Amino acid sequence: MQYEVTATRRRPRTFDQLSGQEFVVATLKNSLERGQIAHAYLFSGPRGVGKTSAARILAQALNCPSGPTAEPCTDYPGSDEIARGESMDVIEIDGASNTSVNDVREIKEEVLFAPSNARYKIYIIDEVHMLSNSAFNALLKTIEEPPPYIVFIFATTEVHKVPATIRSRCQQFNFRLIPIDVTKQRLAEAAAELGIEAEDDALFWIAKEATGSLRDAYTLFDQVVSFSDGRITLEIIRDKLGLMGLDRMNELAEACAAGDGASALAVADQSLSRGIAVEQMVTELCEYFRNLLFIQHGVTKEAILGYPPERFSERARTAFTQSQLEFAIGLLLGLYRDLRYSLNQRWELELALSRLAALGDYIAPSEIRKEIEALRTGLKSEVPPKARPEGAGFDGPAQAAVMLLDSEQVQQIIAVVKKHKLTLASLLEKVVRWELVDDRLEVVFDAEYPAQGVKDELATVNEAVQTVLDEPLTTAVRVVKLDEGDERRHTDERVEMVRKVFRGEIVGG
């Protein structure tokens, strides 16, 4: 018996056999049951999800002797020809190779002739987006008002390239990617038909690699069957196709989690020696860290991760923060892009692994900013809102009860005084220290002259202090002699900041 690939052998013949397209199936069935037949359909979606198969099934349903019906029989004359794409009344056209306006003109001439043996003459144009603009324009009138026995079915993987004038004349159906669990079930059925024993993990890997395309899954399945000798296992797939495998990835991730760059490089060397390509290793590494990130976000669905969460190393799952995993994924994605222009792909990979081994030390800029803000908030919460603690006075040991007014409060006091007595305000600007001791504010000078001037106007100063601090304080004046190099002379925060930044000394009064 002639060999037939799985994708062809298992092509669906009825609507119920279409996998993963429940909305499309339900809509087409309802329209057929009600006799609401459109003159043009547009099937769009990714490759290998059933667009052409759905078009052929719809053609069978329209031309069924008992139809149009949602449950077409598959044994009437001409049914097999429609299923194989060989029917005279169901014409399949490849839009990629019939792009010119002349090809469309032939269709316009053919539609004038009624079908020979069927109820409808149906045109299935695959990859319709490949038609030229002139060809699309030539189709407009025919699509909008075709003869009653003509039905157009367009299929495309790039619906955005189909002109809006065409889309507006068609009923549009968007085909979705087929879920991994559905693809895995179809692969299990295909393996059972062939009498092949297949592990669930192996079928799951094939379904995951197909990325939602059932045709791609069947094609990869045929390749795996060819070297599996009647039994499909994940170990065989990994050895024959040059894959890292989850166990080896766990070993590599644990080395990175421990900060052991030597072990990580050793695992990579062993894998490369077994024939695994650098691109393949980078791809699997990126997918692995992506899965760790998903697990941290609480995603445990096997169809997304590819494996049950418990199959991933517990140490790798808990060793890294979200920002560290995001950094690792970005590093690997950038590495994959750079491999094309790399001087040596292996060196690039080894450099990335060395960086991943230090992943535990990585801190995201946003986290640093948050830490700084937290420290600032903590410092502010420790300092009273109207004063700042100071460890020692000018001329004695530490005094726990002594507080300092901050520069903003001092400026406010001087500003209040300046409204009434400008000279007094200028004297207050010579104060070297404002000490708050219990319920008394001591204004400290390092010279007798300004201190005496403030003593004479102490009532005015006291009134300004109470206005700004909103507390019943008494004000006193004190004079302390300081050495010229004593840093305690300079109490203004801004002046002190400038001095520290420039690492110098303040000169002048």
C-alpha positions in Angstrom: 0.0 0.0 0.0 1.4 3.4 -0.9 2.6 5.4 2.1 0.5 8.4 3.0 1.7 11.1 5.4 -0.3 11.5 8.6 -1.4 15.1 7.8 -3.1 13.8 4.6 -4.3 10.5 6.1 -6.0 12.3 9.0 -7.4 15.3 7.2 -10.9 15.9 8.6 -13.9 15.0 6.4 -16.7 16.4 8.5 -17.2 19.5 10.6 -17.1 17.5 13.8 -13.6 16.3 13.0 -12.2 19.8 12.8 -10.0 20.3 15.8 -10.0 23.4 18.0 -12.3 25.5 15.8 -15.6 25.2 17.7 -16.8 28.8 16.9 -16.2 28.4 13.1 -17.9 24.9 13.1 -20.9 26.1 15.1 -21.4 29.2 12.8 -21.1 27.3 9.6 -23.5 24.5 10.8 -26.1 27.0 11.8 -26.0 28.9 8.5 -26.3 25.6 6.6 -29.2 24.4 8.6 -31.0 27.7 8.0 -30.2 27.8 4.4 -28.3 31.1 4.7 -25.6 30.5 2.2 -23.2 33.4 1.6 -21.7 33.9 -1.9 -18.2 34.5 -0.4 -16.3 33.3 2.7 -12.9 34.4 4.0 -11.1 31.9 6.2 -8.1 33.5 8.0 -5.7 32.2 10.6 -2.2 30.6 11.2 -0.9 27.8 9.0 -2.0 24.2 9.6 -5.1 24.9 11.6 -7.7 23.6 9.2 -8.7 26.4 6.8 -8.4 24.4 3.6 -10.0 21.4 5.2 -12.9 23.5 6.4 -13.3 24.9 2.9 -13.5 21.4 1.4 -16.0 20.3 4.1 -18.1 23.3 3.4 -18.0 22.4 -0.3 -19.1 18.9 0.5 -21.9 20.2 2.6 -23.1 22.5 -0.1 -23.1 19.8 -2.8 -24.3 16.9 -0.8 -27.4 15.3 -2.5 -29.4 15.7 0.7 -28.1 19.2 1.3 -27.0 21.8 1.7 -26.7 20.2 5.1 -24.6 20.6 8.3 -24.0 16.8 8.3 -22.8 16.0 4.7 -22.5 12.4 3.8 -19.0 11.3 2.6 -20.0 8.5 0.2 -21.9 10.3 -2.5 -20.4 10.5 -6.0 -17.9 13.3 -6.2 -17.3 13.4 -2.4 -13.9 11.8 -2.6 -12.9 14.1 -5.4 -13.8 17.2 -3.3 -11.8 15.8 -0.4 -8.8 15.3 -2.6 -9.1 18.7 -4.3 -9.8 17.1 -7.7 -13.5 17.9 -8.3 -14.4 19.6 -11.6 -17.0 21.7 -9.8 -14.9 22.5 -6.7 -11.9 24.4 -8.2 -8.9 24.9 -5.9 -6.6 27.7 -7.0 -3.2 28.6 -5.5 -3.2 32.3 -5.0 0.6 32.4 -4.7 1.1 31.2 -8.3 -2.0 32.7 -9.9 -1.5 36.3 -9.0 -2.1 38.2 -12.2 -5.2 39.9 -13.4 -5.3 37.5 -16.4 -5.8 34.6 -14.0 -8.8 36.4 -12.5 -10.2 37.1 -15.9 -10.3 33.4 -16.6 -12.3 32.9 -13.4 -14.8 35.7 -14.5 -15.3 33.8 -17.7 -15.7 30.4 -16.1 -18.4 31.5 -13.6 -20.7 32.1 -16.5 -21.0 28.3 -16.9 -23.1 26.3 -14.5 -21.6 23.4 -12.6 -21.6 20.1 -14.5 -22.5 17.6 -11.8 -23.1 19.5 -8.6 -25.4 22.0 -7.1 -22.7 24.7 -6.7 -19.6 25.6 -8.5 -17.1 26.5 -5.7 -13.8 28.3 -6.0 -11.4 27.8 -3.2 -8.5 30.3 -3.5 -5.7 29.5 -1.1 -3.3 32.2 0.1 -5.6 34.8 -1.5 -3.5 37.7 -0.1 -0.9 36.9 -2.7 -3.1 38.2 -5.5 -2.1 41.5 -7.0 -4.1 44.7 -6.5 -5.3 44.5 -10.1 -6.4 40.9 -9.6 -8.4 41.9 -6.5 -10.0 44.8 -8.3 -11.0 42.5 -11.1 -12.7 40.2 -8.6 -14.8 42.8 -6.9 -17.8 42.8 -9.1 -17.8 39.0 -9.4 -17.6 38.5 -5.7 -20.3 41.0 -4.9 -22.9 39.7 -7.4 -22.0 36.2 -8.6 -24.4 33.8 -10.3 -26.6 32.0 -7.8 -24.6 28.8 -8.2 -21.2 30.3 -7.5 -19.6 30.3 -4.0 -16.1 31.7 -3.3 -14.0 30.5 -0.4 -10.8 32.4 0.3 -8.1 31.2 2.7 -5.2 33.3 3.9 -2.6 33.4 6.7 -2.2 37.2 6.4 -5.7 38.7 6.4 -4.3 42.2 6.8 -3.0 42.0 3.3 -6.4 41.4 1.8 -8.0 44.7 0.7 -10.9 46.0 2.8 -13.1 46.0 -0.4 -12.7 42.2 -0.6 -13.1 41.6 3.1 -16.3 43.6 3.2 -17.9 41.4 0.6 -17.1 38.1 2.5 -18.2 36.4 5.7 -15.0 36.3 7.7 -14.0 33.4 10.0 -10.9 33.6 12.1 -9.3 30.3 12.8 -7.4 29.9 16.1 -4.2 28.1 17.1 -5.0 24.6 18.2 -4.5 24.0 22.0 -1.6 21.8 23.0 -3.8 19.3 24.8 -6.0 18.9 21.7 -3.0 18.4 19.5 -1.6 15.8 21.9 -4.9 13.9 21.8 -4.8 13.8 17.9 -1.2 12.6 18.0 -2.1 9.9 20.4 -4.9 8.8 18.1 -2.5 8.8 15.1 0.0 6.7 17.1 -2.7 4.2 18.0 -3.7 3.9 14.4 -0.2 2.9 13.4 0.2 0.6 16.4 3.0 2.7 17.9 3.7 3.0 21.6 4.2 6.7 22.6 5.1 8.3 25.9 2.9 11.2 27.0 5.9 13.4 27.5 7.1 12.7 23.9 3.7 13.5 22.4 3.5 16.6 24.6 6.9 17.8 23.3 5.8 17.3 19.7 2.5 19.2 20.3 4.4 22.0 22.1 6.9 22.3 19.2 4.1 22.6 16.7 3.1 25.9 18.3 -0.6 25.5 17.6 -0.4 24.0 14.0 -1.8 20.5 13.8 -0.2 20.0 10.4 3.2 20.8 11.8 2.6 18.4 14.6 1.7 15.6 12.2 4.8 16.4 10.1 7.1 16.3 13.2 5.3 13.1 14.4 6.1 11.4 11.1 9.8 12.3 11.4 9.9 11.0 15.0 8.2 7.8 14.0 10.9 7.2 11.3 13.7 6.9 13.8 11.8 5.6 16.9 11.5 1.9 15.8 7.9 1.5 17.0 8.2 3.3 20.4 8.4 7.0 20.8 10.1 8.3 24.0 11.4 11.7 25.0 14.8 10.3 25.5 15.0 9.1 21.9 13.8 12.4 20.6 16.4 14.3 22.7 19.2 12.1 21.5 18.3 12.0 17.8 17.3 15.7 17.4 20.0 17.1 19.6 18.0 18.6 22.5 19.1 19.6 26.0 16.2 18.0 27.8 14.6 19.2 31.1 17.0 17.2 33.4 20.1 18.8 31.8 18.4 22.2 32.0 17.7 21.7 35.7 21.3 20.8 36.3 22.5 24.0 34.4 20.0 26.2 36.3 21.0 24.8 39.7 24.6 25.6 38.9 23.6 29.2 38.0 21.5 29.4 41.2 24.6 28.4 43.3 26.8 30.9 41.5 28.9 28.0 40.2 30.1 29.2 36.8 32.5 26.4 36.4 29.8 23.8 36.7 27.5 25.7 34.4 30.2 25.8 31.7 31.0 22.1 32.2 27.3 21.2 31.6 27.3 23.4 28.5 30.5 21.7 27.3 29.1 18.2 27.7 25.9 19.2 25.8 27.8 20.8 22.9 30.1 17.7 22.7 26.9 15.6 22.2 26.1 17.6 19.1 23.6 20.1 20.5 23.7 23.3 18.5 24.4 26.6 20.2 21.2 28.1 18.9 19.2 25.1 20.2 20.8 25.5 23.7 20.1 29.2 23.8 16.5 28.6 22.7 16.0 26.0 25.5 17.7 28.1 28.1 15.4 31.1 27.2 12.3 28.8 27.4 13.4 27.4 30.7 13.9 30.8 32.4 10.6 32.0 30.8 8.9 29.0 32.5 10.5 29.9 35.8 9.1 33.4 35.5 5.7 32.1 34.8 5.8 29.8 37.8 6.8 32.8 40.0 3.7 34.6 38.7 1.6 31.6 39.8 1.1 30.1 36.3 1.0 26.3 36.7 -0.9 25.2 33.6 1.0 22.4 31.9 -0.1 23.5 28.4 1.8 26.8 28.9 4.9 25.5 30.8 5.3 22.3 28.7 5.8 20.3 31.9 4.2 20.0 35.3 5.7 22.7 37.6 7.2 20.1 39.9 9.4 18.9 37.1 11.4 22.1 37.3 14.2 22.2 39.9 12.9 23.5 43.2 16.2 25.4 43.8 15.9 27.1 40.4 12.3 28.0 41.1 13.1 29.8 44.4 16.7 31.1 43.8 15.9 34.1 41.6 13.7 37.1 41.8 11.3 38.3 39.1 13.6 41.0 38.0 16.5 38.6 37.8 14.5 36.2 35.6 13.5 39.0 33.4 17.1 40.1 33.0 18.1 36.5 32.2 15.5 36.2 29.5 16.5 39.5 28.0 20.1 38.5 28.0 19.3 35.2 26.2 17.1 36.9 23.6 19.8 39.4 22.9 22.3 36.5 22.6 20.2 34.7 20.1 20.0 37.9 17.9 23.7 38.4 18.1 24.7 34.8 17.2 24.2 35.5 13.5 27.1 38.0 13.5 29.2 36.4 16.2 32.9 35.8 15.8 32.5 32.5 17.7 29.0 31.4 18.8 30.4 29.1 21.5 32.3 32.0 23.1 29.1 34.1 23.1 27.3 31.3 24.9 30.0 30.8 27.5 30.0 34.5 28.2 26.2 34.5 28.7 26.5 31.4 31.0 29.2 33.2 33.1 26.8 36.1 33.5 23.9 33.8 34.4 26.1 32.2 37.1 26.2 35.7 38.7 22.5 36.2 38.3 21.8 36.1 42.0 23.8 39.3 42.5 21.8 41.3 39.9 19.7 44.1 41.2 17.3 45.9 38.9 17.5 49.7 38.8 13.9 50.0 39.9 14.7 47.9 43.0 17.6 50.1 43.9 15.4 53.2 43.6 12.8 51.6 45.9 15.5 50.8 48.4 16.7 54.4 48.4 13.2 55.7 48.8 12.6 53.3 51.7 15.8 54.5 53.4 14.8 58.1 52.9 11.3 57.3 54.4 12.9 55.5 57.3 15.2 58.4 58.1 12.4 60.9 57.9 10.3 58.8 60.2 13.1 58.6 62.8 13.7 62.5 62.9 11.0 64.6 64.6 9.2 66.9 62.1 10.4 70.1 63.8 13.9 69.2 64.9 16.8 66.9 64.4 18.7 65.1 67.1 22.3 66.0 67.8 24.7 63.9 69.7 26.7 66.6 71.6 26.7 70.3 72.5 29.4 72.7 71.9 31.3 72.6 75.1 30.5 69.4 76.8 29.7 65.7 76.5 26.7 64.3 74.6 23.3 65.7 75.6 20.5 63.4 74.6 17.8 66.1 75.0 19.4 68.6 72.7 17.8 69.0 69.3 18.6 71.1 66.3 16.2 73.1 64.2 16.4 72.3 60.6 17.5 75.0 58.1 14.0 75.5 56.7 12.6 76.4 60.1 15.5 78.7 60.8 14.9 80.5 57.5 11.2 80.8 58.3 12.0 82.5 61.7 14.4 84.9 60.1 11.8 85.7 57.4 9.2 86.6 60.1 11.6 88.8 61.9 12.7 90.5 58.7 9.2 91.8 58.1 9.5 94.0 61.2 13.2 94.5 62.0 15.7 94.1 59.2 18.8 94.7 61.4 17.7 92.0 63.8 17.2 89.6 61.0 20.7 90.2 59.8 22.0 89.4 63.3 20.1 86.2 63.4 21.7 85.1 60.2 25.0 85.0 62.1 23.6 82.4 64.5 25.8 79.2 64.3 23.4 76.9 66.1 19.7 76.8 67.1 19.4 74.3 69.9 16.0 73.1 71.2 16.4 71.9 74.8 13.1 70.7 76.2 10.9 73.8 76.2 13.7 76.3 75.6 15.3 77.4 72.3 18.9 78.5 72.7 20.3 80.8 70.0 24.0 80.2 70.0 26.6 82.7 68.7 30.4 82.5 68.4 30.8 86.3 69.0 29.6 88.7 71.6 28.5 91.6 69.5 25.6 89.9 67.5 24.6 88.0 70.6 24.1 91.2 72.5 22.0 92.7 69.7 19.7 89.7 69.8 19.4 89.9 73.6 18.1 93.4 73.3 15.3 92.2 71.0 14.7 88.8 72.5 11.0 89.4 72.9 10.6 89.9 69.1 12.7 86.8 68.4 10.6 84.8 70.9 7.4 85.8 69.2 8.7 84.8 65.8 9.9 81.4 67.1 6.4 80.7 68.6 4.8 81.7 65.3 6.9 79.4 63.2 7.1 76.4 65.6 3.6 76.8 67.0 4.9 75.8 70.5 5.1 77.8 73.8 8.9 78.1 73.9 11.2 80.5 75.7 14.2 81.9 73.8 17.7 82.4 75.3 21.0 83.6 73.8 24.3 81.9 74.4 27.8 82.6 73.2 30.3 79.8 72.7 33.9 80.3 71.5 34.8 77.9 68.7 38.1 77.1 67.1 38.5 78.3 63.5 38.6 74.8 62.2 35.8 73.4 64.2 33.2 72.0 61.8 30.4 72.6 64.2 30.5 76.3 63.1 28.8 75.3 59.9 25.4 74.1 60.7 23.5 74.9 57.5 22.7 71.7 55.7 23.2 73.1 52.2 26.6 74.6 53.0 27.6 71.3 54.6 26.5 69.3 51.6 28.5 71.5 49.3 31.6 71.1 51.5 31.3 67.4 51.5 30.7 67.1 47.8 33.8 69.2 46.9 35.8 67.8 49.8 37.0 71.2 50.9 36.7 73.8 53.7 34.4 76.8 53.9 36.3 80.1 54.1 34.8 83.5 54.9 32.1 84.5 57.4 
